[in-house]
Amino acid sequence: METASSSGSRLSGCLLALVFLQLPVHLSGDSDQLHLAPRGGTARLPCPLTLWSFKDITEVRWLRPPTPGPAQVVHVFRDAEDRQEDVVAEYKGRTALLRDGDEGNVALEIRDVRLEDRGPYRCRVQIGNLSREGTVNLQVAVLGSDPYIHVKGYDAGWIQLVCRSAGWFPRPWAEWRDPQGKVLPLETQTSSLDKAGLFETAISSKVKDSTVGSVSCAIRNVALGQEKTAAMVMAAPSPGRISSSEVALAVILPVLGLLIAVGICFIWKQRRSKEKLLYEQAMEVENLLSDHAREKGRLHKALKKLRSELKLKRAAANSGWRRARLHFVAVTLDPDTAHPKLILSEDRRCVKLGDRRQPVPDNPQRFDFVVSVLGSECFVAGCHYWEVYVGDKTKWILGVCSESVSRKGKVTASPANGHWLMRQSRGNQYEALTSPQTSFRLKEPPRCVGIFLDYEAGIISFYNVTDKSHIFTFTHAFSGPLRPFFEPCLHDEGKNTAPLIVCSELQKSEESIVPKPDGKGHANGDVALRVDSSLLPPQEPELPRHRDTTLPWAPDAGPALQGLKVPYF
């Protein structure tokens, strides 16, 4: 039984292959026919090959002919099922193979037809190792937009009409019809392709202005057998009335004259307004010049008054400094309050910053963070004045503080914390340690600073002894003992190693203490002073170990150090 069945199957396959071989390669009858499908619809393309049996088909493949390049695979049916691996992306999901087992036909179904789908398609059928092909064409038809009519012009009783429409494929057919339905002769007809490959068309025609009724424009898609129309109603003038051109002229001329009159009036008003504006601006400038002259006079008077007040203030400040010097006190330094890195002289009038901490007792009165020292004197009443020689130091802090200020840890200096201090920060920049700080510059840097305290008046003033000028004044209602405050500050890369020197007496004018050079004694008019050797850099050869020594001092140091004996540290 199995042998007989196998022999029958081979026989039927041979007969089917024999018939398949007799099929033509291309069927010219079907390939010349166009299969029309609307854009967006569904197209069915029958394969022009007639098959007796569908069961023995190995593969059915639909292709787009190369234009140029290799052929594009549209649909593949193999091993009794649809395949997607070779299909181009443009057709994936849009195609299907329709089979008719009774008739032995297959067809390609394309959904959502696009304008780009138009053109020839090749159907290739394979049975075993044998294959045949056939070609069929697809035409995509597109119905365009509704036409619209507009009047292009008017000429000697004729009205020129233009009808336009876009989005047609293939090229549409168009015509004009008069109110009786007769076709009007076309004056012009133009067609062009847009970016999407669709046709835009425009036709024009002329009708007499006496035509009454609807003049229509019809545009037809011959492939779809559909058309779109638009109409315009024409109304002829009544007997006895003037023509439309005369009416238009009668309307336009008065309107034109009115516009000219309005324009002339507008220009005249603009000119009058501009003249008025220029006059107002001229008056405003004149008033400003008058006000400027008056203001200039007032400014001159105010400047003169300010100069007079400044002169009086300078005189008052000078007299205040002279009055302050009447209350001179000899201030000394308190070693029990000095920071461990500070070095005090034996007479407790000089202080400088050392390189290391000294083995001193850590008593409650001693500063352990701020490199400062207080004066030994406590002031609870009266007026007191003392002077401190700062020389060429680049940084220093001087002033008055309360006996109860904190001595341990970091301290923020401000009047609220019991500090009334002034400092040189860098160069010719100085600051009063108010809250916030007050910065200022001095005309002449002080080499000697005077400090005046009036306890009852609540005043602490600073003076530049070098040019006898006032620097700054604190005002405060004092309570409790006050003490002088000194801080020589850090070395500033070796530029600030000089000590602070508390003057033991009032400083005199430079002319009275600097002797003129007479060829004897010290060169350049130097003043001989007794200064401790520990304040000076090492000398070669080594100086004799005397308690006090004499060395030349620069002439500008004379006013501050006249008569000052600097003892040994």
Disulfide bonds with the S-S distance in Angstrom:
Cys47-Cys123 2.17
Cys163-Cys217 2.04
